[in-house]
Amino acid sequence: MGCPLRVRLSLVALAVCAAVGCGGNPESAGAAGTAGTADAPITITIANTYVTVENRTGAPLLEGEMVIDQLGVRPPFRAPVPRLENGQARDFTLNTFRAADGTLFNRTIARGRSLKITAKDASGKTYEQEVPFK
């Protein structure tokens, strides 16, 4: 016995959807928890207990802030970024992030949606980089 026409059409439609959905741009693909491009001015890597930030702007970053936005309407967690020289990478533990009421970030309780860094260099140029929080 053959498949009914409706089942065959569903399989064909499913195959077309899968083929179209899987054809991503390989140049924009990046590792999970990292900035997707190799030429990003600030590179962010999120590990289980810390965040690594690397400055590739060509100038030292003098003042900055990291923000972990949470899922839903919960308030964000913030941490300062001290001076970061060009080419320097620095690790920040997740317990340096604090909410406005002083609560420390705890990965087992808080659900991060994204990590965003905003920083300025010596000339006043502002840099921003955001990655999904994994």
N, CA, C and O atoms as CSV, one atom per row, in Angstrom:
chain,resi,resn,atom,element,x,y,z
A,1,MET,N,N,0.835,-1.187,0.000
A,1,MET,CA,C,0.000,0.000,0.000
A,1,MET,C,C,0.876,1.244,0.000
A,1,MET,O,O,1.910,1.278,0.666
A,2,GLY,N,N,0.481,2.223,-0.714
A,2,GLY,CA,C,1.234,3.458,-0.773
A,2,GLY,C,C,0.773,4.454,0.271
A,2,GLY,O,O,-0.267,4.280,0.906
A,3,CYS,N,N,1.553,5.485,0.433
A,3,CYS,CA,C,1.218,6.541,1.386
A,3,CYS,C,C,0.103,7.401,0.814
A,3,CYS,O,O,0.078,7.640,-0.393
A,4,PRO,N,N,-0.809,7.867,1.636
A,4,PRO,CA,C,-1.821,8.790,1.137
A,4,PRO,C,C,-1.164,10.076,0.639
A,4,PRO,O,O,-0.070,10.439,1.071
A,5,LEU,N,N,-1.835,10.741,-0.255
A,5,LEU,CA,C,-1.303,11.957,-0.864
A,5,LEU,C,C,-0.982,13.014,0.192
A,5,LEU,O,O,0.025,13.713,0.077
A,6,ARG,N,N,-1.805,13.135,1.197
A,6,ARG,CA,C,-1.591,14.143,2.233
A,6,ARG,C,C,-0.286,13.895,2.993
A,6,ARG,O,O,0.421,14.848,3.321
A,7,VAL,N,N,0.048,12.625,3.280
A,7,VAL,CA,C,1.285,12.289,3.977
A,7,VAL,C,C,2.487,12.603,3.098
A,7,VAL,O,O,3.480,13.146,3.583
A,8,ARG,N,N,2.412,12.271,1.825
A,8,ARG,CA,C,3.530,12.552,0.910
A,8,ARG,C,C,3.778,14.055,0.784
A,8,ARG,O,O,4.924,14.506,0.793
A,9,LEU,N,N,2.685,14.834,0.664
A,9,LEU,CA,C,2.848,16.284,0.563
A,9,LEU,C,C,3.444,16.865,1.847
A,9,LEU,O,O,4.245,17.798,1.795
A,10,SER,N,N,3.054,16.316,2.994
A,10,SER,CA,C,3.616,16.782,4.265
A,10,SER,C,C,5.102,16.495,4.342
A,10,SER,O,O,5.868,17.331,4.821
A,11,LEU,N,N,5.526,15.319,3.874
A,11,LEU,CA,C,6.943,14.966,3.887
A,11,LEU,C,C,7.748,15.864,2.961
A,11,LEU,O,O,8.855,16.280,3.301
A,12,VAL,N,N,7.194,16.164,1.791
A,12,VAL,CA,C,7.878,17.052,0.851
A,12,VAL,C,C,7.999,18.455,1.454
A,12,VAL,O,O,9.058,19.075,1.361
A,13,ALA,N,N,6.928,18.956,2.068
A,13,ALA,CA,C,6.966,20.275,2.680
A,13,ALA,C,C,7.977,20.317,3.827
A,13,ALA,O,O,8.691,21.307,3.986
A,14,LEU,N,N,8.041,19.264,4.612
A,14,LEU,CA,C,9.002,19.183,5.708
A,14,LEU,C,C,10.437,19.192,5.186
A,14,LEU,O,O,11.308,19.849,5.756
A,15,ALA,N,N,10.678,18.458,4.097
A,15,ALA,CA,C,12.025,18.423,3.512
A,15,ALA,C,C,12.428,19.791,2.973
A,15,ALA,O,O,13.580,20.197,3.128
A,16,VAL,N,N,11.505,20.501,2.348
A,16,VAL,CA,C,11.805,21.835,1.819
A,16,VAL,C,C,12.101,22.798,2.971
A,16,VAL,O,O,13.050,23.578,2.900
A,17,CYS,N,N,11.292,22.743,4.025
A,17,CYS,CA,C,11.522,23.626,5.183
A,17,CYS,C,C,12.876,23.345,5.828
A,17,CYS,O,O,13.581,24.276,6.217
A,18,ALA,N,N,13.241,22.078,5.946
A,18,ALA,CA,C,14.529,21.723,6.549
A,18,ALA,C,C,15.681,22.211,5.686
A,18,ALA,O,O,16.682,22.701,6.209
A,19,ALA,N,N,15.552,22.083,4.376
A,19,ALA,CA,C,16.630,22.522,3.482
A,19,ALA,C,C,16.799,24.030,3.518
A,19,ALA,O,O,17.928,24.519,3.501
A,20,VAL,N,N,15.728,24.764,3.567
A,20,VAL,CA,C,15.804,26.221,3.604
A,20,VAL,C,C,16.308,26.699,4.962
A,20,VAL,O,O,17.119,27.623,5.016
A,21,GLY,N,N,15.857,26.103,6.046
A,21,GLY,CA,C,16.234,26.526,7.391
A,21,GLY,C,C,17.668,26.204,7.739
A,21,GLY,O,O,18.255,26.900,8.567
A,22,CYS,N,N,18.262,25.183,7.146
A,22,CYS,CA,C,19.619,24.781,7.493
A,22,CYS,C,C,20.678,25.514,6.709
A,22,CYS,O,O,21.860,25.372,7.023
A,23,GLY,N,N,20.326,26.276,5.724
A,23,GLY,CA,C,21.313,26.965,4.891
A,23,GLY,C,C,21.727,28.284,5.490
A,23,GLY,O,O,21.385,29.332,4.942
A,24,GLY,N,N,22.449,28.278,6.594
A,24,GLY,CA,C,22.890,29.496,7.256
A,24,GLY,C,C,24.141,30.049,6.610
A,24,GLY,O,O,24.716,29.430,5.715
A,25,ASN,N,N,24.551,31.193,7.057
A,25,ASN,CA,C,25.756,31.840,6.576
A,25,ASN,C,C,26.927,31.374,7.429
A,25,ASN,O,O,26.985,31.732,8.605
A,26,PRO,N,N,27.865,30.591,6.894
A,26,PRO,CA,C,28.955,30.091,7.717
A,26,PRO,C,C,29.897,31.185,8.211
A,26,PRO,O,O,30.608,30.974,9.194
A,27,GLU,N,N,29.924,32.343,7.561
A,27,GLU,CA,C,30.815,33.421,7.986
A,27,GLU,C,C,30.334,34.064,9.274
A,27,GLU,O,O,31.142,34.611,10.024
A,28,SER,N,N,29.012,34.010,9.552
A,28,SER,CA,C,28.503,34.634,10.762
A,28,SER,C,C,28.404,33.665,11.921
A,28,SER,O,O,27.987,34.053,13.012
A,29,ALA,N,N,28.776,32.416,11.712
A,29,ALA,CA,C,28.704,31.434,12.790
A,29,ALA,C,C,29.854,31.648,13.758
A,29,ALA,O,O,30.974,31.954,13.347
A,30,GLY,N,N,29.576,31.486,15.043
A,30,GLY,CA,C,30.603,31.636,16.068
A,30,GLY,C,C,30.394,30.616,17.157
A,30,GLY,O,O,29.367,29.939,17.188
A,31,ALA,N,N,31.340,30.501,18.038
A,31,ALA,CA,C,31.210,29.581,19.157
A,31,ALA,C,C,30.142,30.093,20.113
A,31,ALA,O,O,29.917,31.298,20.220
A,32,ALA,N,N,29.494,29.177,20.799
A,32,ALA,CA,C,28.460,29.562,21.750
A,32,ALA,C,C,29.066,30.414,22.856
A,32,ALA,O,O,30.095,30.065,23.432
A,33,GLY,N,N,28.413,31.539,23.144
A,33,GLY,CA,C,28.890,32.393,24.226
A,33,GLY,C,C,30.032,33.305,23.842
A,33,GLY,O,O,30.674,33.889,24.715
A,34,THR,N,N,30.301,33.441,22.549
A,34,THR,CA,C,31.371,34.338,22.119
A,34,THR,C,C,30.813,35.318,21.108
A,34,THR,O,O,29.757,35.079,20.523
A,35,ALA,N,N,31.514,36.414,20.902
A,35,ALA,CA,C,31.156,37.345,19.842
A,35,ALA,C,C,31.380,36.640,18.521
A,35,ALA,O,O,32.406,35.984,18.343
A,36,GLY,N,N,30.429,36.761,17.575
A,36,GLY,CA,C,30.433,35.938,16.383
A,36,GLY,C,C,31.493,36.255,15.358
A,36,GLY,O,O,31.754,35.417,14.495
A,37,THR,N,N,32.123,37.422,15.400
A,37,THR,CA,C,33.075,37.749,14.360
A,37,THR,C,C,34.483,37.860,14.930
A,37,THR,O,O,34.686,38.274,16.071
A,38,ALA,N,N,35.433,37.483,14.112
A,38,ALA,CA,C,36.833,37.518,14.545
A,38,ALA,C,C,37.369,38.947,14.594
A,38,ALA,O,O,38.353,39.212,15.285
A,39,ASP,N,N,36.730,39.877,13.865
A,39,ASP,CA,C,37.212,41.254,13.838
A,39,ASP,C,C,36.433,42.162,14.787
A,39,ASP,O,O,36.474,43.384,14.640
A,40,ALA,N,N,35.728,41.588,15.752
A,40,ALA,CA,C,34.982,42.395,16.726
A,40,ALA,C,C,35.961,43.187,17.587
A,40,ALA,O,O,37.007,42.661,17.967
A,41,PRO,N,N,35.641,44.440,17.900
A,41,PRO,CA,C,36.566,45.248,18.698
A,41,PRO,C,C,36.731,44.739,20.124
A,41,PRO,O,O,37.791,44.903,20.728
A,42,ILE,N,N,35.687,44.123,20.660
A,42,ILE,CA,C,35.752,43.539,22.002
A,42,ILE,C,C,35.253,42.106,21.886
A,42,ILE,O,O,34.153,41.865,21.391
A,43,THR,N,N,36.056,41.163,22.341
A,43,THR,CA,C,35.670,39.754,22.291
A,43,THR,C,C,35.225,39.308,23.674
A,43,THR,O,O,35.898,39.567,24.672
A,44,ILE,N,N,34.082,38.633,23.719
A,44,ILE,CA,C,33.511,38.163,24.982
A,44,ILE,C,C,33.364,36.651,24.909
A,44,ILE,O,O,32.806,36.115,23.951
A,45,THR,N,N,33.872,35.967,25.933
A,45,THR,CA,C,33.699,34.527,26.047
A,45,THR,C,C,33.112,34.237,27.416
A,45,THR,O,O,33.650,34.666,28.437
A,46,ILE,N,N,32.001,33.504,27.431
A,46,ILE,CA,C,31.332,33.196,28.688
A,46,ILE,C,C,31.583,31.736,29.039
A,46,ILE,O,O,31.257,30.834,28.266
A,47,ALA,N,N,32.167,31.514,30.213
A,47,ALA,CA,C,32.393,30.164,30.726
A,47,ALA,C,C,31.423,29.924,31.881
A,47,ALA,O,O,30.557,30.754,32.154
A,48,ASN,N,N,31.571,28.809,32.542
A,48,ASN,CA,C,30.656,28.439,33.615
A,48,ASN,C,C,30.737,29.367,34.822
A,48,ASN,O,O,29.708,29.682,35.421
A,49,THR,N,N,31.929,29.806,35.188
A,49,THR,CA,C,32.087,30.624,36.392
A,49,THR,C,C,32.721,31.989,36.143
A,49,THR,O,O,32.889,32.764,37.085
A,50,TYR,N,N,33.071,32.295,34.916
A,50,TYR,CA,C,33.713,33.576,34.638
A,50,TYR,C,C,33.427,34.035,33.210
A,50,TYR,O,O,32.945,33.272,32.372
A,51,VAL,N,N,33.737,35.297,32.964
A,51,VAL,CA,C,33.610,35.923,31.651
A,51,VAL,C,C,34.982,36.432,31.261
A,51,VAL,O,O,35.654,37.082,32.063
A,52,THR,N,N,35.410,36.143,30.031
A,52,THR,CA,C,36.680,36.659,29.530
A,52,THR,C,C,36.396,37.761,28.519
A,52,THR,O,O,35.619,37.576,27.582
A,53,VAL,N,N,37.035,38.907,28.719
A,53,VAL,CA,C,36.879,40.054,27.836
A,53,VAL,C,C,38.242,40.382,27.251
A,53,VAL,O,O,39.224,40.515,27.981
A,54,GLU,N,N,38.298,40.513,25.923
A,54,GLU,CA,C,39.554,40.876,25.253
A,54,GLU,C,C,39.357,42.156,24.464
A,54,GLU,O,O,38.390,42.300,23.716
A,55,ASN,N,N,40.285,43.083,24.641
A,55,ASN,CA,C,40.246,44.373,23.967
A,55,ASN,C,C,41.016,44.285,22.657
A,55,ASN,O,O,42.223,44.043,22.659
A,56,ARG,N,N,40.323,44.481,21.538
A,56,ARG,CA,C,40.954,44.506,20.209
A,56,ARG,C,C,40.661,45.820,19.488
A,56,ARG,O,O,40.617,45.863,18.259
A,57,THR,N,N,40.465,46.871,20.245
A,57,THR,CA,C,40.069,48.147,19.644
A,57,THR,C,C,41.229,48.932,19.052
A,57,THR,O,O,41.024,49.803,18.207
A,58,GLY,N,N,42.442,48.631,19.488
A,58,GLY,CA,C,43.593,49.396,19.038
A,58,GLY,C,C,43.976,50.496,20.013
A,58,GLY,O,O,44.975,51.186,19.809
A,59,ALA,N,N,43.202,50.665,21.057
A,59,ALA,CA,C,43.475,51.676,22.086
A,59,ALA,C,C,43.020,51.120,23.429
A,59,ALA,O,O,42.163,50.236,23.475
A,60,PRO,N,N,43.583,51.627,24.518
A,60,PRO,CA,C,43.122,51.142,25.825
A,60,PRO,C,C,41.700,51.601,26.118
A,60,PRO,O,O,41.309,52.714,25.766
A,61,LEU,N,N,40.939,50.739,26.762
A,61,LEU,CA,C,39.591,51.097,27.209
A,61,LEU,C,C,39.710,51.601,28.635
A,61,LEU,O,O,40.215,50.899,29.512
A,62,LEU,N,N,39.244,52.822,28.865
A,62,LEU,CA,C,39.442,53.460,30.149
A,62,LEU,C,C,38.289,53.235,31.119
A,62,LEU,O,O,38.518,53.019,32.309
A,63,GLU,N,N,37.105,53.281,30.646
A,63,GLU,CA,C,35.961,53.091,31.521
A,63,GLU,C,C,34.925,52.244,30.795
A,63,GLU,O,O,34.693,52.409,29.597
A,64,GLY,N,N,34.318,51.349,31.529
A,64,GLY,CA,C,33.335,50.494,30.909
A,64,GLY,C,C,32.447,49.821,31.922
A,64,GLY,O,O,32.658,49.913,33.131
A,65,GLU,N,N,31.443,49.138,31.393
A,65,GLU,CA,C,30.499,48.432,32.239
A,65,GLU,C,C,30.001,47.198,31.509
A,65,GLU,O,O,29.755,47.228,30.304
A,66,MET,N,N,29.856,46.109,32.259
A,66,MET,CA,C,29.263,44.882,31.742
A,66,MET,C,C,27.891,44.730,32.377
A,66,MET,O,O,27.713,45.011,33.562
A,67,VAL,N,N,26.919,44.285,31.584
A,67,VAL,CA,C,25.554,44.119,32.072
A,67,VAL,C,C,25.043,42.751,31.639
A,67,VAL,O,O,25.084,42.410,30.457
A,68,ILE,N,N,24.560,41.971,32.604
A,68,ILE,CA,C,23.881,40.711,32.301
A,68,ILE,C,C,22.388,40.996,32.382
A,68,ILE,O,O,21.852,41.231,33.465
A,69,ASP,N,N,21.715,40.974,31.226
A,69,ASP,CA,C,20.258,41.121,31.197
A,69,ASP,C,C,19.647,39.759,31.460
A,69,ASP,O,O,20.106,38.748,30.929
A,70,GLN,N,N,18.604,39.738,32.286
A,70,GLN,CA,C,17.947,38.486,32.636
A,70,GLN,C,C,16.725,38.256,31.761
A,70,GLN,O,O,16.199,39.180,31.141
A,71,LEU,N,N,16.291,37.018,31.723
A,71,LEU,CA,C,15.041,36.691,31.061
A,71,LEU,C,C,13.891,37.308,31.839
A,71,LEU,O,O,13.943,37.394,33.066
A,72,GLY,N,N,12.862,37.735,31.139
A,72,GLY,CA,C,11.719,38.334,31.801
A,72,GLY,C,C,11.957,39.786,32.147
A,72,GLY,O,O,12.676,40.498,31.445
A,73,VAL,N,N,11.342,40.219,33.243
A,73,VAL,CA,C,11.412,41.631,33.636
A,73,VAL,C,C,12.289,41.841,34.859
A,73,VAL,O,O,12.190,42.882,35.509
A,74,ARG,N,N,13.112,40.915,35.177
A,74,ARG,CA,C,14.001,41.039,36.336
A,74,ARG,C,C,15.096,42.060,36.062
A,74,ARG,O,O,15.490,42.259,34.913
A,75,PRO,N,N,15.588,42.707,37.112
A,75,PRO,CA,C,16.623,43.738,36.918
A,75,PRO,C,C,17.957,43.133,36.486
A,75,PRO,O,O,18.245,41.978,36.800
A,76,PRO,N,N,18.764,43.901,35.773
A,76,PRO,CA,C,20.059,43.393,35.305
A,76,PRO,C,C,21.101,43.372,36.418
A,76,PRO,O,O,20.951,44.012,37.459
A,77,PHE,N,N,22.157,42.615,36.159
A,77,PHE,CA,C,23.330,42.589,37.029
A,77,PHE,C,C,24.429,43.364,36.319
A,77,PHE,O,O,24.591,43.237,35.106
A,78,ARG,N,N,25.183,44.163,37.060
A,78,ARG,CA,C,26.212,45.026,36.470
A,78,ARG,C,C,27.563,44.800,37.140
A,78,ARG,O,O,27.645,44.423,38.310
A,79,ALA,N,N,28.625,45.043,36.360
A,79,ALA,CA,C,29.986,44.980,36.889
A,79,ALA,C,C,30.825,46.002,36.137
A,79,ALA,O,O,30.660,46.157,34.927
A,80,PRO,N,N,31.716,46.698,36.821
A,80,PRO,CA,C,32.580,47.664,36.140
A,80,PRO,C,C,33.697,46.956,35.370
A,80,PRO,O,O,34.123,45.859,35.731
A,81,VAL,N,N,34.154,47.601,34.316
A,81,VAL,CA,C,35.320,47.119,33.572
A,81,VAL,C,C,36.426,48.134,33.798
A,81,VAL,O,O,36.359,49.245,33.271
A,82,PRO,N,N,37.449,47.774,34.577
A,82,PRO,CA,C,38.561,48.710,34.785
A,82,PRO,C,C,39.387,48.838,33.502
A,82,PRO,O,O,39.101,48.175,32.505
A,83,ARG,N,N,40.389,49.676,33.533
A,83,ARG,CA,C,41.244,49.905,32.359
A,83,ARG,C,C,41.699,48.585,31.754
A,83,ARG,O,O,42.193,47.695,32.446
A,84,LEU,N,N,41.518,48.487,30.448
A,84,LEU,CA,C,41.877,47.279,29.711
A,84,LEU,C,C,42.740,47.701,28.520
A,84,LEU,O,O,42.252,48.354,27.597
A,85,GLU,N,N,43.992,47.336,28.543
A,85,GLU,CA,C,44.929,47.730,27.489
A,85,GLU,C,C,44.598,47.032,26.174
A,85,GLU,O,O,43.916,46.008,26.165
A,86,ASN,N,N,45.080,47.586,25.070
A,86,ASN,CA,C,44.878,46.976,23.761
A,86,ASN,C,C,45.540,45.596,23.726
A,86,ASN,O,O,46.700,45.451,24.109
A,87,GLY,N,N,44.816,44.609,23.276
A,87,GLY,CA,C,45.328,43.240,23.176
A,87,GLY,C,C,45.262,42.465,24.475
A,87,GLY,O,O,45.585,41.278,24.497
A,88,GLN,N,N,44.853,43.101,25.551
A,88,GLN,CA,C,44.788,42.443,26.850
A,88,GLN,C,C,43.453,41.713,27.006
A,88,GLN,O,O,42.402,42.221,26.617
A,89,ALA,N,N,43.519,40.510,27.584
A,89,ALA,CA,C,42.326,39.748,27.938
A,89,ALA,C,C,42.279,39.625,29.451
A,89,ALA,O,O,43.305,39.420,30.100
A,90,ARG,N,N,41.092,39.750,30.001
A,90,ARG,CA,C,40.938,39.667,31.455
A,90,ARG,C,C,39.713,38.822,31.785
A,90,ARG,O,O,38.684,38.900,31.114
A,91,ASP,N,N,39.847,38.007,32.840
A,91,ASP,CA,C,38.751,37.185,33.332
A,91,ASP,C,C,38.040,37.909,34.466
A,91,ASP,O,O,38.680,38.491,35.342
A,92,PHE,N,N,36.721,37.869,34.442
A,92,PHE,CA,C,35.887,38.419,35.499
A,92,PHE,C,C,35.002,37.294,36.018
A,92,PHE,O,O,34.255,36.688,35.250
A,93,THR,N,N,35.079,37.012,37.315
A,93,THR,CA,C,34.212,35.972,37.861
A,93,THR,C,C,32.772,36.474,37.882
A,93,THR,O,O,32.522,37.674,38.001
A,94,LEU,N,N,31.834,35.543,37.765
A,94,LEU,CA,C,30.431,35.933,37.699
A,94,LEU,C,C,29.926,36.536,39.003
A,94,LEU,O,O,28.924,37.251,39.005
A,95,ASN,N,N,30.613,36.255,40.122
A,95,ASN,CA,C,30.141,36.838,41.372
A,95,ASN,C,C,30.572,38.299,41.548
A,95,ASN,O,O,30.331,38.880,42.606
A,96,THR,N,N,31.199,38.900,40.541
A,96,THR,CA,C,31.478,40.339,40.584
A,96,THR,C,C,30.291,41.147,40.062
A,96,THR,O,O,30.247,42.364,40.238
A,97,PHE,N,N,29.335,40.484,39.428
A,97,PHE,CA,C,28.140,41.157,38.926
A,97,PHE,C,C,27.140,41.313,40.072
A,97,PHE,O,O,26.881,40.374,40.823
A,98,ARG,N,N,26.582,42.526,40.187
A,98,ARG,CA,C,25.632,42.814,41.264
A,98,ARG,C,C,24.392,43.491,40.697
A,98,ARG,O,O,24.464,44.247,39.728
A,99,ALA,N,N,23.257,43.203,41.320
A,99,ALA,CA,C,22.017,43.909,40.997
A,99,ALA,C,C,22.026,45.252,41.723
A,99,ALA,O,O,22.923,45.514,42.525
A,100,ALA,N,N,21.051,46.094,41.455
A,100,ALA,CA,C,20.995,47.419,42.077
A,100,ALA,C,C,20.857,47.336,43.597
A,100,ALA,O,O,21.292,48.241,44.309
A,101,ASP,N,N,20.254,46.253,44.098
A,101,ASP,CA,C,20.096,46.110,45.542
A,101,ASP,C,C,21.286,45.417,46.200
A,101,ASP,O,O,21.251,45.148,47.401
A,102,GLY,N,N,22.334,45.126,45.437
A,102,GLY,CA,C,23.540,44.510,45.977
A,102,GLY,C,C,23.588,42.995,45.880
A,102,GLY,O,O,24.576,42.388,46.292
A,103,THR,N,N,22.547,42.370,45.348
A,103,THR,CA,C,22.509,40.919,45.210
A,103,THR,C,C,23.566,40.457,44.219
A,103,THR,O,O,23.668,41.004,43.121
A,104,LEU,N,N,24.348,39.460,44.595
A,104,LEU,CA,C,25.361,38.903,43.698
A,104,LEU,C,C,24.717,37.995,42.660
A,104,LEU,O,O,23.717,37.333,42.937
A,105,PHE,N,N,25.293,37.969,41.470
A,105,PHE,CA,C,24.803,37.074,40.421
A,105,PHE,C,C,25.093,35.632,40.811
A,105,PHE,O,O,26.215,35.304,41.196
A,106,ASN,N,N,24.103,34.782,40.712
A,106,ASN,CA,C,24.237,33.363,40.993
A,106,ASN,C,C,23.637,32.612,39.815
A,106,ASN,O,O,22.430,32.684,39.583
A,107,ARG,N,N,24.459,31.903,39.080
A,107,ARG,CA,C,24.033,31.238,37.859
A,107,ARG,C,C,22.934,30.204,38.102
A,107,ARG,O,O,22.126,29.946,37.210
A,108,THR,N,N,22.894,29.609,39.297
A,108,THR,CA,C,21.875,28.600,39.564
A,108,THR,C,C,20.505,29.217,39.835
A,108,THR,O,O,19.491,28.525,39.743
A,109,ILE,N,N,20.461,30.507,40.167
A,109,ILE,CA,C,19.190,31.169,40.450
A,109,ILE,C,C,18.778,32.104,39.322
A,109,ILE,O,O,17.643,32.042,38.849
A,110,ALA,N,N,19.677,32.957,38.895
A,110,ALA,CA,C,19.385,33.943,37.856
A,110,ALA,C,C,19.550,33.332,36.471
A,110,ALA,O,O,20.450,32.523,36.243
A,111,ARG,N,N,18.691,33.718,35.563
A,111,ARG,CA,C,18.749,33.250,34.181
A,111,ARG,C,C,19.141,34.403,33.268
A,111,ARG,O,O,18.330,35.285,32.985
A,112,GLY,N,N,20.393,34.391,32.808
A,112,GLY,CA,C,20.869,35.454,31.936
A,112,GLY,C,C,20.377,35.279,30.516
A,112,GLY,O,O,20.291,34.157,30.017
A,113,ARG,N,N,20.050,36.391,29.858
A,113,ARG,CA,C,19.646,36.368,28.462
A,113,ARG,C,C,20.789,36.825,27.561
A,113,ARG,O,O,21.044,36.225,26.517
A,114,SER,N,N,21.478,37.899,27.976
A,114,SER,CA,C,22.589,38.405,27.174
A,114,SER,C,C,23.579,39.128,28.077
A,114,SER,O,O,23.246,39.571,29.176
A,115,LEU,N,N,24.806,39.234,27.577
A,115,LEU,CA,C,25.856,39.992,28.253
A,115,LEU,C,C,26.277,41.103,27.314
A,115,LEU,O,O,26.645,40.850,26.167
A,116,LYS,N,N,26.225,42.324,27.796
A,116,LYS,CA,C,26.560,43.486,26.977
A,116,LYS,C,C,27.673,44.269,27.653
A,116,LYS,O,O,27.644,44.501,28.861
A,117,ILE,N,N,28.656,44.673,26.853
A,117,ILE,CA,C,29.748,45.509,27.344
A,117,ILE,C,C,29.703,46.839,26.611
A,117,ILE,O,O,29.595,46.891,25.385
A,118,THR,N,N,29.789,47.907,27.383
A,118,THR,CA,C,29.906,49.251,26.837
A,118,THR,C,C,31.152,49.865,27.446
A,118,THR,O,O,31.311,49.870,28.667
A,119,ALA,N,N,32.047,50.387,26.594
A,119,ALA,CA,C,33.295,50.962,27.088
A,119,ALA,C,C,33.734,52.113,26.187
A,119,ALA,O,O,33.353,52.190,25.019
A,120,LYS,N,N,34.550,53.015,26.762
A,120,LYS,CA,C,35.092,54.154,26.016
A,120,LYS,C,C,36.605,54.072,25.997
A,120,LYS,O,O,37.232,53.605,26.948
A,121,ASP,N,N,37.191,54.542,24.874
A,121,ASP,CA,C,38.652,54.616,24.807
A,121,ASP,C,C,39.100,56.032,25.176
A,121,ASP,O,O,38.285,56.871,25.561
A,122,ALA,N,N,40.392,56.282,25.055
A,122,ALA,CA,C,40.970,57.568,25.474
A,122,ALA,C,C,40.432,58.749,24.666
A,122,ALA,O,O,40.348,59.863,25.182
A,123,SER,N,N,40.069,58.514,23.413
A,123,SER,CA,C,39.554,59.600,22.586
A,123,SER,C,C,38.062,59.831,22.781
A,123,SER,O,O,37.502,60.756,22.193
A,124,GLY,N,N,37.405,59.002,23.599
A,124,GLY,CA,C,35.984,59.169,23.858
A,124,GLY,C,C,35.086,58.332,22.977
A,124,GLY,O,O,33.863,58.411,23.099
A,125,LYS,N,N,35.658,57.530,22.087
A,125,LYS,CA,C,34.853,56.679,21.218
A,125,LYS,C,C,34.251,55.546,22.054
A,125,LYS,O,O,34.943,54.908,22.847
A,126,THR,N,N,32.960,55.313,21.862
A,126,THR,CA,C,32.252,54.285,22.612
A,126,THR,C,C,32.176,52.998,21.811
A,126,THR,O,O,31.878,53.008,20.617
A,127,TYR,N,N,32.452,51.886,22.488
A,127,TYR,CA,C,32.367,50.552,21.898
A,127,TYR,C,C,31.307,49.755,22.633
A,127,TYR,O,O,31.199,49.832,23.857
A,128,GLU,N,N,30.524,48.990,21.883
A,128,GLU,CA,C,29.517,48.114,22.478
A,128,GLU,C,C,29.614,46.745,21.842
A,128,GLU,O,O,29.841,46.618,20.639
A,129,GLN,N,N,29.441,45.733,22.651
A,129,GLN,CA,C,29.436,44.352,22.161
A,129,GLN,C,C,28.446,43.583,23.019
A,129,GLN,O,O,28.430,43.735,24.240
A,130,GLU,N,N,27.617,42.754,22.383
A,130,GLU,CA,C,26.623,41.971,23.106
A,130,GLU,C,C,26.615,40.550,22.578
A,130,GLU,O,O,26.668,40.327,21.368
A,131,VAL,N,N,26.549,39.583,23.494
A,131,VAL,CA,C,26.483,38.167,23.131
A,131,VAL,C,C,25.387,37.503,23.954
A,131,VAL,O,O,25.064,37.960,25.050
A,132,PRO,N,N,24.814,36.424,23.425
A,132,PRO,CA,C,23.844,35.681,24.231
A,132,PRO,C,C,24.519,35.059,25.438
A,132,PRO,O,O,25.670,34.632,25.354
A,133,PHE,N,N,23.825,35.005,26.548
A,133,PHE,CA,C,24.384,34.429,27.773
A,133,PHE,C,C,24.099,32.949,27.763
A,133,PHE,O,O,22.949,32.523,27.870
A,134,LYS,N,N,25.151,32.166,27.634
A,134,LYS,CA,C,25.008,30.694,27.582
A,134,LYS,C,C,25.596,30.075,28.795
A,134,LYS,O,O,25.573,28.852,28.937
